[in-house]
Amino acid sequence: MLRLLWMVVAVVIAFFVCWTPFHLQRLFFIYGYDHPQFHLINEHLFNVAGALYYVSATVNPILYNVMSAR
């Protein structure tokens, strides 16, 4: 049971780490348009979020495999 709990915690943390930059970029795009360095910050967030899309798709199977009971 404890092993299952740690797996769920790891998957939830991985989800938040992978998807937080995307949501920050969207919020900054909507509310931070008046910021003097808007384009620079938005470009960096866009690149980081884009890379983490792919990491998100691959991290769950890796976590399940590493944390499995086999």
Secondary structure, DSSP 8 states (H G I E B T S, - for coil): -HHHHHHHHHHHHHHHHHHHHHHHHHHHHHH-TTSTTHHHHHHHHHHHHHHHHHHHHHHHHHHHHHTS--
